[in-house]
Amino acid sequence: MVIGTIADNLGRGIEGVTSSVSEALFEPVIRLGVTGLSRSGKTVFITSLVANLLDRERMAGLQAAQSGRIRAAFLQPQPDDTVPRFEFENHLAAITGPKPHWPESTRHVSELRLSLRVQPNGILSGFQGPRTVHLDIVDYPGEWLLDLGLLDQSYDQWAQAALAKAEDRAQAKDYLALIDGFDGAAKLAEAKALELAQSYTGYLKQAREDGYSDCTPGRFLLPGELEGSPALTFAPLPSGPSPRGSLRREFARRFEAYKSQVVKPFFRTHFARLDRQVVLVDALGAINAGPRAVEDLRQTMQGILRAFRPGRNSFLSSILGKRVERILFAATKADHLHHNQHGKLAAIMEALVRDARDRADFAGADTRAMAIAALRATVEETRDHKGVSVDMVRGTLLETGKQAAFHAGDLPSDPNAILSPARAGQGAWLEGDFNAMRFAPASLNLKPGEGPPHIRLDAAAEFLLGDRLR
């Protein structure tokens, strides 16, 4: 029995090595990470991307599709048996069904494998048959990516920074009132620990709802199976004595457990294996929320970029055998604007990440900013208003279900008109006004071979995948 078990395990090991070598040599794999902060559209992006790679009539910007070199595309079981499958079919039915609606947002890591049969190009292409390229799409919440910044901090460092942010946010007033005069050196009481953690979590959720991006720890917002666990039952307290058995001492211990048992395993298991990455950003939502939300988003993007340029002594440097080759920063919901403003939105997105990117060592990684809509929910029209032609978008309002034409406002041609007031901590925009609306998915009547309508999803795919499909 023991010998049989050893032989069986040895056989599986040899089989696994053979499979890995065969896949690396003959069936290359692209691991694409898709992340973004809440409401940035990760689920819709993946669903529309896969649907448009399966039916490629709308993918003229992807050269391999436009030239016909993608001969076939089909879904296969993902290679990671312990990772939930991305529910592509259910999400596609949600946005293309008779009563279209937005699918549920990302709450945990999921994965999907799409295999493409591609005819190579080049001098010897006529002598080669199609090859298979596997696209493994890894979907994970952007809130978890922000936790990378916690790894270099002690509990006291994190608590001081978190409380400093909270003091500038009205959403934190209840939590700040709860800890006002509170003695963190008092003996640990689980009921009090839970009350503090729940109040702090409530503040983070409301801040995220109101347009703020930097809301850590990320698992407080999306706890999954960890909800109610000690690793998620802590909160920031002002500095002070931390005797043995005190609440502050226990919070510090749980903070370290959160880093070692929650944050590090995620980066080791999933993030370290990515080849390409798209970071989706609801820049329009931040602009609508005001200058402070924009500045918060800019600083958040700096934190996200740290994950792609680990220092020599960082935790990630010890587990990353390679770095991400291409990173796309995509401002989503471009369909909420007339196309004549898409260039302005892309420029603002570029400016949001420029400071951090210019200082970053990407070791040859290619980065790009773009304005996209993975699923187009509106149509454009121009109306006369008091003798002036106004470019608008028209769609179905999510709250009322009624059709409405809408002009969000004019974005500035110079991104500094947005970023300078944000950096200065201005409370509201002094010039101009911008309003965001929430549109429901439009009813679709897709022809054979057509994927869902989009804006520049094909250009995004060309940047992320095009060089590997040649």
N, C-alpha and C positions, 0 to 999 in steps of 0.2 A: 504493500500500500504506500509506504513512504517513498520507495524507489519510483513507483508509478507517478506519485505526486511531483517528485523532483523532475522526472522526465517531462511531465506535462508542462510544468512551469518553464523548463528549459526550452521546450518546443514553442511555447507562446512567446518567449523572449526572442528566439531566433526569427519567428514569424513577424514580430513587431519591428525588429531591426530591418528585415527584408522589405517589409511594407514601407517603412520610412525612407529607405534608400531608393526604392522604386518610385515613390511619390516625388522625392526631391529631384530625381534625374529625369523622369519621363512625364510626370503630371504635376507641374509646379503649383504651389499654393500661395494665394495672396490672402493674408489675414488683415481685414479692414476693421478697425475700431470705429464705432459710431457713438459719439457722446455729445452731451450738451446739457445745459441747465433746464430746469423745469419749464415746460411749455415751449421748448425750442423746436419740437417736432421730430424727435428721433424715430418714433414708431412709424410715423407717416413717411419719413425719408427712406427708411429701410424698405417699407412695403412698396412704395412707388418705384424705388430703384430696382428691386427684384422684378416687379411686374413689368417694368420697361426694358429689362434685359431679357425677359422671357418673350415679350412681344415688342419688337424694336422699331416700329414705324416712327415713333417720336424721338428717336435717339440719333438724329443726324450729326450731332456734335461729337459723338463717339466714333472715331474713324473706323474702328474694327466693325462696328455695326453698319455704318454708312456704306462701306465698301463691300459688305456682304461676307467678310471673312469670318464673322461669327456664324457658323453653320447651324448650331443648335444650342439651346440652353435648357437645363433641367435641374430640378431640385434633388438632392441626395441627403441621406442621414448625415448629420454633422459628426465630426470625428471625436468630439468630447462627450462621452457617455454620461458624465455627471453634471453637464450643463443643460438647463432647460432649453428646449427648441423654441426659437422665435415663432410665434403663432401667425405665420404669414397668411395662411388661408382665411383665418378669422378676421384679421385686420383688413385684408383686401375686400372681403365681403362687407365690412363696415363702411368703407369709403366708396364702393362701387355698387352697393345694393340699391333696391328700389327706394329705401328711406336712408340715404347716406348720413353717416354721423362719424365724428372723430373717434378713433379707437382709444382704448385705455392707454395711459402713458406708461413709460418704462419704470418698473419698480425693482428690478433685479437684473442680473446678468442673463442674457440669452444668446443663442447662436443659431446660425443658419448657413448651410452650404449650398451654393449655387455653382454648378459645373457648366463650363462653356467649352464647346467644340470649336476650335479656332484654326483657320487655315493660315499658316505662317506666310509672311511676305518676304521679299528679298530675292537675291539671285537664285537661290536653290529652292524657292517656294514651289516651283512646278514639279519638283522631284520628291516633295514631302507631302504626306497626308496630313489631315487635321490632327491637332494635338488637343488634349484636355487640360484646361486650366481651372483649378478649383478656387472659388471665391468664398472664403469663410468670413462671414460678417458677425462681429461680436458687438452686441448692444449692451451698453452699461450706463448707469446714471452719472451725469456730470458731477453731481453733488459728491459722489464718492471720490472723484478725481481731485477735488479740492482738499481732501483730507491729507494729501501728500505733504502739504505745508505743516501739518501737525507733527510729523516725524522728527523734525529738528527742534521741537519746542518741549520744554518742561511744562508741567501743569500750570505753575505760576505764570510762566511766560504767556501761555495760551489764554489763561484766565484774564490777565491784565489787558491783553489785546482785545479779547471778546467783550469785556466790559466797556472798554473805550469805544468800540463800535456801537454797543447797545445804548450808551449815553446820548448818541446823536440820532437815535431812532425812536420815534414815538411808539412803535410797536412793542418796545421793551419796558414800558412804564410799569406794568404790573409785576414783571420779574424784578426790576430794580427796587420797587417798593417792598417786595417780599424779602430781599436780602439787606435792606436798609437797617443798619444796626444789628444785623444777625452775627452771632458769634460762631465762626467756623471752627473754633477750638473746642466747642461743646462736644459731648460724647455722641458717637454715631447713633442715629435713630433712623431705621429704614423708612418709616413713614415720612419723615422730614426729607430724607434724600429723594424719595419718589416725588414728593410735592415740588421740590426745587427743580428736578429734572423735567417734570411735566410742564411746569410754568416756563422754563427756558425753551423747551421744545415748541410750546405754543407761540412764543415770541418769534422763533425762527420760521415757523410756518407762515405766520402773518407777514413777516418781513419779505419772505419769498413771494407771497401772494401780491404784495404791494410793489414788486419790481426789483427788490434787492437780490444780488447774486451771491455775495460772500456770506453764506450761512452754514457754518461748520459747528460741530461735526456733521458730515453728510448723512450718516446713518440715522441721525435723529429725525431727519425728514423722511427717509425711506428705510425703516428698520428691518423689514422683511421678517425672517424667522428669529431675529435677535430682539424683537420688541419685548420690553419688560425685563430683559436680562441685566445683570449688574454692570456689564460692559457698556450699557447705554443709560445707566442710572447715575449720572453725575452732572454737574453744572459748574460754571465759573463762580468763584468766590473771591473777594478781595484778599490781598496778601495778609498774612498774620501767622501767629504761632500754629503749629500742627503737631500737637502731642500725640503719642500713640493712642489709638482708639478713637481719635477725633474724626468729625465729619470731613474736615478739610484733608486730613491724611488719607482717609478712605477714598475721597474723590480723586486725589492724586494717584493713588494706586490703580483705580479703575480707568483713569485716563491712560496710564501706561499699558494696561491690559487692552484697552481699545486699540491702541497703536499696534501692539504686538500680535493680537489675536484676530483683529478685524481688518485693519488697514493693510498691514504688510502681506497677509495671505492673498488679498485681492490683487495687489500689484505683482506678486510673485507668480500667481496662477494664470492671470489673464493679461495684464498690461504688458508684461515683459515679452510676449510672443507676437506683438503686433508689427506689421510691416508698414501699413498706411493708416492714417487717422483723419477723420473729419470731426470738427468741433462745431456744433450748431449753436447759434446765438440768436436770441430774440432781441436784437438791437432796437427795433421799433418799440417794443414794450418798455425798454429802459428809457428811451427818449421820452416816451409818453409819461413815464413816472417822474421825470424831472432830472435836474443836474446831478443831484446826489446819487441817484440810481445809476446814472451813466458813469460817474467816477467810481462807484462801487464795482460796476461791470469791468471797467478798465483795469482796476487792481485785481479783480478776480481772474481776468485773462492772463495777467502776469503770473498769478499763482498756478494756473493751468499749464502755462508754458514751461514751468519748472519741471514738469513731469517728462518733458521731451529734451531736456538738456541737463541731466544729472551731473553733479560735480564728482570729482574723483573719490571723495570720502563719503558720498551720500549712500543711503540704503539702496537706491535704484542702481547705482553704478556697479554694485556687487552682483546684481541679478540680470542686468541687461547685457546679453551677448551681442546685441546689435541695437541700433537706434532706428526709430521710425524714419522711413525714407521720404515720405511726402505727408504734409499736413495741410489740410484745407480748413480755413476758418470761414464758415458760411453764415451770412446774415439771412435768416429765414423770413418767410411771409412777404416776399417781394411782391406777391400778387395783391397786397394791400395798398400798393402804390401804382400809379401810372408808370409805364415803362420809361418815360423821360426822367424819372427820379431814381431809377435803379443804379445808375452810375454814382450818384451822390451817396446812396446807401452803401455801396461797395467801398467808396472812399472813406466813409465813417468807420466801417468795419476794419479797413486797413489801418486807419489811424489808431483804433482801439488797441491793436496788438503790436503797433510799430515799436513803441518804446521798449517793450520786453523783448521783442524779436531782434531788434538791432543789437541788444546786449547779449543775446543768446548765442551759444556755440552749438549749432545744429549738426556739426560734423558732416556737412554736405547735404543735409536734408533740404528739400525744396518746399517752400511754403507759399500759400496764395490765399487771398481774400476774395470773396465772391458774394453776390446777392442772388438768392435762389428762392424758388417755391417748389417743394417736392410734389405738391398737389395744388394745381391752380383752382381756386375756389371763386374767382371773380372774372368778369369781363371788363374791358375798358370802354369808356365812352367820353365824349366831350359835350358839355352843355353850356348854353349861354346864361350867364348870371349877371344881371345888371349891365348888359352890354359888353361883358368880358367873357371870353371862352375859358372854361375851367375844365381841366383834365381830371376825370374821376374814374373810380372803379365801382362796379355794381355787383352785388351778391346778396345772398340770403343771410340776414342777421341771425346769429346763433341764439340770442335771447328771445327774440319774438317770432322767428320763422318768416319774417316779412322781407320782401325784396327792397333794397335801398341802394341809391347811388351815393357815393361818399368821396369827399376830398379830405385827406388826412391833414393837409397842410404842406407847405413847401419846405423840404429839407434844404439847408444851406449848401452852397457850392463848396465852401471852405469848411472842412471838418473841424477846424479850430473854433468855429462859431458854436460848436457843440461842446468840444472838449475843454476849452478855456474856462467857461463858466462852471463846468463840472469840477475841474481841478481847484478852482477858487472857492468851492463849497457854497456856491450860490443856491438859494432856496428854491428859485423858480426861474424859468426862462424870462429874460427881460425883453427880448425881441422875438416876435414870432410865436406861434403856438402849434402844437402838434397833438393830434388826437388819434388814438388807435381804436379800431372796431374789431369785434370778433365775428368772423364769418363761418357759417356752416359749410360743409362740403357741398358742391353743386351736384345735381343729378347728372349722370353721365350716360351717354349712348355710344359706347365704344364699338368701333368697327373691328373686324378680324385683323389681328396683327398689331393693334394699337394698345399701348399701355395708357395709364391715366395721364391727363394733361399736366404739364409742369412748366417751370421757367428755369432754364439752364441746368437742369438735372443732367442732361447729356454732357454739357461742358464740365460739370463737376466729376462725372464718371471718367471723362477723358483725362483729366488731370490726375485722378486717383489711380486709374487702372490702365490707361491707354498704352503706356510704355511696356506693360507686361502682356499685352495682347497682340504683339507684333510678331 
